[in-house]
Amino acid sequence: MKVRLFIILLICASLPLPLAGQNVLTSVHFQGGAHSGAFAREVKSRGLGVDAAFVIPLGEDTPFWAGLEMGTLFYGTQARSVEVEQDRIRLEPIKGVVLAHLLWRTQWHYPTLRPYFDLAVGLQHFFSESSAQQGPIYGILQDGQTYSTTEVERTFSAGAAAGVMIRLLSPSRGEPERRIQEILIDVRTRFLRGGEITLFEEIPQNGDETIGFKRVDARTDIFLFQIGVSLLF
């Protein structure tokens, strides 16, 4: 899997750059994300965040574009504090993720509509926080009188998106000196197939009482819905 992703990255990096004076498209989205499986059971909330993309055409009169996209999701999860072996540990589930991807886009041009399809490859960066008065506890925390850490897990990611941009304004029409050629509403759905990261699931006993945590490998697939504004320069 990693070898295939490296080949895709190499191909994207070797693509020819567009000629000077060609268009540049920038987009900013609000986004919501949902997971499935063990990851969804642990996080127990949908993610909300923002996203920005920058793409350029790969030549004149071509439907092919390439660029970069970065975004964030925050999950609003609550930390859990339990007593294990006379020690109280605080474990916060995944707080959020940073998404960074290279884009390959096919985009069609109509008078008011710009439907498009994206392929993406990149990374997902997840972060969470844990702390304890003593350690270690079940191998989760290190030795020490007090301990706190922000943990980051990274995994490769690849996926696809489909969207449509709807033209609102053409500020440069009749005034070529203006930089912004078009302002568009951008609506898109996106799926990212992620790798596996390690989560800590509660070990329950007698109903809702927690006696500890266990390590679980969870795949980080994300389904995203995005809406925002695109500017064509």
C-alpha positions, 0 to 999 in steps of 0.5 A: 500500500505504501509503495503504491502511494509513493508512486502516485506522489512521484507521478503528481510531483513530476507533472508539468507546471502550467504556463504563466498567466493561466488561472488559479483556483482557491477554495475554502470550505466548512466541512463535517466528517463521519467515521465508522467502525471502532473509530466511530465507537471511540470518538462518539461524535462527528467532526466539524472543521474547515478546509482550503484547496489550491489548484492550477490547470495543467495546460491551456484548454485542458480539464485537468488540474492539480494542487494541494488541500489541507483541512482540520476536523475537531471532534469535541470529545470529553476526557475520561478519568478513572481509577485503576490500581489506586491511580487516577488516569485521564484519557482524552479520545481523539481530539482532532485530525489535520488532513493534507493531500495532493489533488488531481482534478478533472473539471468541466466548464459550463456557463454557470456550472463547474462539475468536477471529480478529484483524486487525492493522496496524502496523510492524516494526522490525529492528536489526543492527550493523556495524563496520570498521577503515576504510571505505568498503567496497562502500558499506556502511560510512562513512569513518573509522579505526574505525566501528561502528553499530547499524542500524534498518530499519522497514517497514509490516506487516499480517496476521491471527491465529487462536487460542483461549483456554481458561478455567482459573480464575474467581477472581471467581466468588462474590466480585465484589470481585476484579479478575480475572474469568478466567485463560485459556490462550491459543494462537494462530498468526499471519501478518504480511505485511511490507514490504522491508528491505535485507540484505547477502548474502555474495559467495562465491568458491572454496567458502566464502571470502567476498570481500564483500557485496551489497545484497539487498531482502528481504520480511519476512513472518513466521509466528508460533506463540504460547502464553501466559496471558490475564487478563480484568479 
